[in-house]
Every structure is written in C-alpha cells, then in structure tokens.
Amino acid sequence: MKLLFGVLLLLFSADVLTQETLHRNPFMPVQAAQCPTAAIEEEQQVLSWALRGVIGRDDNWYGWIQTQTGGWIRIARQKPLPLFYWQLDRLLYGSAQFSDKSASRGTCRSRSIIELKLRK
C-alpha cells in the first residue's frame, strides 16, 4: 500500500511540475505575464516619447512628440494615434496625458496613465 501511495505521489508531482505556469517569469506578477506583448511594447514606446511643443487654446490644442527613433508625431484630441492600446486623454499647454484604453476592463500593465511633460 505504501508503494502504491508513493508511486501515485510521484506521478502527481511530476504532472504538477510540468504545468505551464512554472514556465512563466517568476519575478513578474501573474497578470503582467499574461499581458499581450504588443501592449507592453506600446507602453514602452509611449514612455520613450518626448513632448516637444504644444500650441492652442480652449479645447483646440495641438502637440508634437518626438519618438525615440527621431520621428515626429502630431497629436490632437480628435486625431487618432498610431497605437492600439493607448489613447490621448488630455492635451494642455506643457503636458500630454495618455490613458490605457483597457483600464476599465482590468489592465495587465503597471500603469494606466502616462503623462509627458514639455521638454525644451
């Protein structure tokens, strides 16, 4: 009986050890490990941007962002961004705030809002 119990215990533990959950990065939270790679890449992309200029008044503001590769993006509230997971939430003189589109559904990223300040 002890032998049968030992064999079953070994088989069960071998099955548990081969589960896919052990193949994830143990230093990342489980939710972050399930985050789509594209979402993480977009977050890093937005964090690498530099807000270089903002003009306008009232609700009609335009801004210019310089990307890490040296390219430029013109941003405005009514103009869509070249992003899927992030959107321009607020644009005022000196700052642009981007929000995670999926924040209301529970996000897998470390932040749901990124604010860029004007750099000179």
C-alpha positions as CSV (number, residue, x, y, z in Angstrom):
1,M,0.0,0.0,0.0
2,K,2.8,2.4,0.8
3,L,4.5,1.6,-2.5
4,L,1.2,2.4,-4.4
5,F,0.9,5.6,-2.5
6,G,4.5,6.6,-3.3
7,V,4.1,5.8,-7.0
8,L,0.8,7.9,-7.1
9,L,2.5,10.7,-5.3
10,L,5.4,10.7,-7.8
11,L,3.1,10.7,-10.8
12,F,1.0,13.5,-9.4
13,S,4.1,15.6,-8.5
14,A,5.5,15.0,-12.0
15,D,2.3,16.2,-13.5
16,V,2.2,19.3,-11.4
17,L,5.9,20.1,-12.2
18,T,5.2,20.0,-15.9
19,Q,2.3,22.6,-15.7
20,E,2.8,25.6,-17.9
21,T,2.5,28.0,-15.0
22,L,6.0,27.1,-14.0
23,H,7.4,28.3,-17.3
24,R,6.5,32.0,-16.7
25,N,8.9,34.6,-15.3
26,P,8.7,34.2,-11.5
27,F,9.7,37.9,-11.0
28,M,6.6,39.2,-12.9
29,P,3.1,39.3,-11.4
30,V,0.8,36.7,-13.0
31,Q,-1.4,39.3,-14.6
32,A,1.6,41.0,-16.2
33,A,2.9,37.7,-17.5
34,Q,-0.5,37.3,-19.4
35,C,-0.3,40.7,-20.9
36,P,0.0,40.8,-24.8
37,T,3.5,41.6,-25.9
38,A,2.2,44.4,-28.1
39,A,0.6,46.1,-25.1
40,I,3.9,46.1,-23.2
41,E,5.8,47.3,-26.3
42,E,3.3,50.2,-26.7
43,E,3.7,51.2,-23.1
44,Q,7.4,51.3,-23.5
45,Q,7.0,53.3,-26.8
46,V,4.9,56.0,-25.1
47,L,7.3,56.2,-22.2
48,S,10.2,56.8,-24.7
49,W,8.4,59.7,-26.3
50,A,9.3,63.4,-25.7
51,L,6.7,66.1,-25.8
52,R,8.5,69.0,-27.7
53,G,5.7,71.5,-28.3
54,V,2.1,72.4,-27.6
55,I,0.0,75.3,-29.1
56,G,-3.6,76.2,-29.0
57,R,-6.3,77.4,-26.6
58,D,-9.6,76.3,-25.0
59,D,-10.3,72.8,-26.4
60,N,-8.3,73.1,-29.6
61,W,-4.7,72.1,-28.6
62,Y,-2.1,70.5,-30.9
63,G,1.2,68.9,-29.8
64,W,4.3,67.5,-31.3
65,I,6.0,64.4,-30.0
66,Q,9.5,63.2,-30.9
67,T,9.9,59.5,-31.0
68,Q,12.9,57.6,-29.8
69,T,13.9,57.0,-33.4
70,G,13.8,60.7,-34.2
71,G,10.5,60.8,-36.0
72,W,7.7,63.2,-35.2
73,I,4.0,62.6,-34.4
74,R,1.5,65.5,-34.4
75,I,-1.1,64.9,-31.7
76,A,-4.6,66.4,-31.1
77,R,-7.6,65.2,-29.1
78,Q,-9.6,64.5,-32.3
79,K,-6.7,62.8,-34.1
80,P,-6.1,59.1,-33.6
81,L,-2.7,57.9,-32.5
82,P,-0.7,55.1,-34.2
83,L,-1.4,53.0,-31.1
84,F,-3.9,50.3,-30.3
85,Y,-3.8,50.1,-26.5
86,W,-3.2,53.8,-25.6
87,Q,-5.1,57.0,-26.4
88,L,-4.5,60.7,-25.9
89,D,-6.7,61.6,-22.9
90,R,-5.7,65.3,-22.3
91,L,-3.6,67.8,-24.0
92,L,-2.8,71.2,-22.4
93,Y,0.0,73.7,-22.6
94,G,3.0,71.8,-21.2
95,S,1.6,68.3,-20.9
96,A,0.0,65.4,-22.7
97,Q,-1.7,62.6,-20.8
98,F,-2.2,59.2,-22.3
99,S,-4.5,56.6,-20.9
100,D,-4.8,52.9,-21.2
101,K,-7.9,52.1,-23.3
102,S,-8.4,48.8,-21.4
103,A,-8.1,50.3,-17.9
104,S,-11.8,49.8,-17.2
105,R,-11.7,46.1,-18.0
106,G,-8.7,45.5,-15.7
107,T,-5.3,46.1,-17.0
108,C,-2.2,43.9,-17.1
109,R,0.2,46.8,-17.2
110,S,2.0,48.6,-14.4
111,R,0.3,51.9,-15.1
112,S,-2.9,53.1,-16.7
113,I,-1.9,56.8,-17.2
114,I,1.3,58.2,-18.7
115,E,1.9,61.9,-18.6
116,L,4.5,63.6,-20.8
117,K,5.8,67.0,-19.8
118,L,7.1,69.6,-22.2
119,R,10.9,69.2,-22.6
120,K,12.9,72.1,-24.0
